[in-house]
Amino acid sequence: MSQAKMSCWAHLGATAALILMLLPVSMNSVHAQQTTDETITENSTNSIITTEQNDNDNDNDTYRVPTKPLNLTVHGVTSSTIELSWLKPEKVNGEIHGYRVYYMHSNYTDVKTHKIYEPGTPFIRFSLSDLKPFQEYNIWVKAFTWKNEGEPSDHIIHKTDVAGPSAPTILNLTCQSQNAIYLKWARPGVFWNTIDYYYINYRSESSNEYKNVEITTDKRQLEIEIPIENLTMNTMYEITLQAATRSTIDSSLIIQGEPTVPRKVLVAPNCDKIPPLMRRSSKEFSAGVIAGMVCACFAVMLAIASFVLWRPCFRPIFRKCFHTAYYYLDYPPRNVPTLQDWENSEQDGERTAVAVQHFAQHVAALHADGDIGFSKEYELIQSETGDYTVENSESAENKLKNRYQNILAYDHTRVQLLSCGGGPPKKGQDYVNANYIDGWQRARAYIGTQGPLPPTFDGFWRMVWEQRVSIIVMITNLVERGRKKCDMYWPKEGTETYGHIQVTLMREDIMATYTVRTLHIRHLKQIKKKKNGTNMGERTVLQYHYTSWPDHGVPDHPLPVLSFIRKSSNANGPDAGPIIVHCSAGVGRTGTYIAIDAMLKQAKSKGEINVFGFLKHIRTQRNFLVQTEEQYIFIHDALQEAIESGETNIESSRLMQHIQDMLCPSNNKTDPWNNLEAQYKLVTSWKPKDFHLVSSTKPCNVAKNRNIEIVPIENARVHLTPKPGIDGSDYINATWFSGFQRNREFILTQHPMENTIMEFWQMMWDHNAQTIVMLTQCDKEYPEFWPTEGKDLESDTFRVRLCGVKETVSGIVLREVAVRSLQDDYELSARIVQGPLNQERPWPHNNNPKVFVNVIQDFHRDYQNGPIVVMDRFGGIEAGLFVLLTTLNKQLEFEQSVDIYMFAKLLYMKRPGIFRSKEDYILVYQCLESLLSPKTRTEPDLYSMTNGHVNTMNETNSIQTTEQVPMDFAIKSPGMREYATVELGTDYEPDYSMTVHLDRTGATTTGNRITRTEHMLPSGGVNPIRNTGYPIHAGSHVTIDTNGYVTNGNMRIPPEGKEATYAIAPQ
């Protein structure tokens, strides 16, 4: 060896020796810490055992154990504690020394000991502390003597409350104009359940009092930006920001999170013309120090690199590392094989392609005689076992990368990852359990793969990058039936790095049946750019995650699945790579998705379908695709539904024309997607069988139905807590229905009968429902179901009390009720919102239901933990219409399209008889048309009556009657929110220019705007004035009510008679 090389290796040896000298010190420190912890735990345990064994117990029957503790009850819950109580066992069988409280969460069980120093204590209270927020705990208790541990109590399951979120991240805080600041932030990295509000606190340097702005939001908004206006020029402002979450235990409680570090910004004139680098907040000035440190570190690294390059012995090593790091500069080659001919295989005999117009008869024939035709076809497919090797999957290096040991990737179609070093890959480095799968007239249209495991995350994202994937389809939940089906391979918040691929969650849109996540991926080793300047190292990937596939079997109806497949498949551009499809194993639901998507394209392109031939073909590319006969049948049923109904999702740009064409009497088209009568027949074609109505038709339940033709089917009915020994005690005529963005968003029910009023309130109590939409008028046949003043409704477990009634001149009535437990301090606040009434015909009698629908949705934001209960006389067309309009309105806002047919058919299949005639179905289109049509005059807004918030001011909205009912227990006040400012027309401004004073508050106004944002309540607390932007009429004598709104005693300011000149200010 030359002297130069020996010198190089000597330097390396000295460095390695220094590192090895330091490692034992660090390891010994860690080991010492672990040893100390274990010793403390062991000594503590021994101490307890010794104490217990030294106790003397005079009971002779030492071999019998205490029976179970009784009446284990939860009394209070916070984010970290659950207050428990229980009674001692009926048979002690010795002297009780204490109790052990077991609590299980996420398959982990912990235990805490509660020692008893007075053995005769019959009633025990215990606080279970140090719990995790928003976590469900399974809790039970055992008594113990010095000798034995007793029987476990009955288990109770309870979830802790949410805790406050972590601090948001301020992304941008700059001066926007001479009186405004621009603020942009990202949602907190840590939160539980939802983020409901943001609070912006700001003050000038000369003021000690913060002003507050409350922003309503939800967890789907990853980034938010707003201007803060009406500031003073040439003033330095200090700003902090914090998020807040609504309590899941007490809906009136808002839990505020950690605030951001205060930031300062100067509001100066013409700041919008100053270059961005000069418009910095005070926090940004510290970036110079950080930049200096980075530059210094870079200089040191550059010096070391120069030294290494200068030494000849390191040049070959560095050259190899350089080529490895930048191997991904160019796109990988794409050698797509020729598409195989599978459409007309001679071996299939009669099982060839079926024309679209004959497919319904073909499916009916396969369904005949107990699905015997499907069974024969599927057995033939199962018997086709090709001799394909799986050597790579079975190698020792790759066995742990397979989620299931029997689901392996065929060698001839497996996706091979590229080498990181440019040369041949090392054994196992190119493996991922994934196969290319052909589509309709496109080879390798899909990649079927398993749900990624943590050791395969890096390989999965390498595959996404190398294959130019734009769409990932996931058809499993992370956990199903208590078993892990897939691991979370994407970041829950912010950014995660998987190998060389950095993945950032940009957006998450949650719908009732699926979720769409927008992911930004960046290759950390790729810096080369295209000629047009686009960065080749960054891409956007959409993950379509179907969340409503049942734990076993197949979905109840194919319509939501068809909608999901069409949207996810259409999102993949013509120049994009294959669609990655995975479930848990990557064969059953994965094969079902691929078969339906490919056959839909074949039907559209060629007018025929060949499920049998296509499935035989793709099973030669990945084993066990379409894993069960039930999935094989579901594919055919889904395709039949798609052929019969057509494309029913209508884009907003042609929606009005489509509705008018459907309603046109001269429409001579016959297909269901263009003819209303044909569509109605298809919507109502399903007929329930006896087993679908087993509960509603029981003799003990028949008398609970107003109309035996409008009843819930078994798998969609709302269940009540059953009473032991009473048959039918779990039944009520009510149906679950999923809206657009939430599963089980609605409960449709009939007006309660005299004999079902308590069952109705039991339903509200059991399912935490807090909003009731009432579309009926009360009379002898439809009695009042709420309590009256001084006369509560009471059951064995709760009491219902009327708290207040409000009514507008337009006829909207709001009733506040409280449902309070008789066993603990839990209380449920609920509101009955009775829609505008008409003596001649039911709602929507005014042909403009839009305002009422929007009001209910806006109001329900305060009570999102439970469903909306919608009732009409029979739980029929009026309630169904309200649910459909609400759902379609949300879909239109989010997707700019609506699917009337899909939601109408799903509703009918959950509550048959809801459409009693074609005219009922026509009403859906007519109301949707009115919802889309611009109106010059709108209904009065319920919110202006209940909360002082004004949406429309075209009609008088003064409160006609307000009745407050006295109570002997406190009712939790509803949460507060900031609303839009109401601005006055210019022709009325001179009348609103004088100063007025506010009674009972100590706050005053200057000019025509309220300047102080707080007032003192009688109890000494502080609430913000909600309508701070309201102009005040000269000479008005006003007060501030307990909700923080300026009022003249019977309505919010401005005084009556000026409403017609107001308009809502843009937000």
NORFEN-V445124 format. One record per helix or strand of 2 or more residues. SS is the DSSP state (H for helix, E for strand). FROM is the first residue (numbers start at 1). LEN is the number of residues. Records with the same first field share a line. If there is no record, write none. Layout:
SS->FROM-LEN / FROM-LEN
//
This chain:
H->3-52 / 271-3 / 276-3 / 282-29 / 312-14 / 327-3 / 346-3 / 356-28 / 391-4 / 399-3 / 454-13 / 559-12 / 588-19 / 611-8 / 629-17 / 652-12 / 676-8 / 690-4 / 699-4 / 714-3 / 754-13 / 850-14 / 877-19 / 900-11 / 918-15 / 942-5 / 986-7 / 1059-3
E->70-8 / 82-6 / 98-8 / 108-8 / 123-6 / 136-9 / 156-4 / 169-9 / 180-7 / 197-8 / 211-6 / 223-6 / 235-12 / 254-3 / 263-5 / 354-2 / 434-6 / 442-8 / 471-4 / 479-2 / 483-2 / 495-4 / 501-10 / 514-10 / 538-9 / 579-4 / 608-2 / 650-2 / 734-4 / 746-5 / 771-4 / 793-2 / 798-11 / 813-9 / 827-8 / 868-5 / 897-2 / 959-6 / 982-3 / 997-2 / 1004-3 / 1009-2 / 1014-3 / 1022-3 / 1038-3 / 1046-2 / 1062-3
//
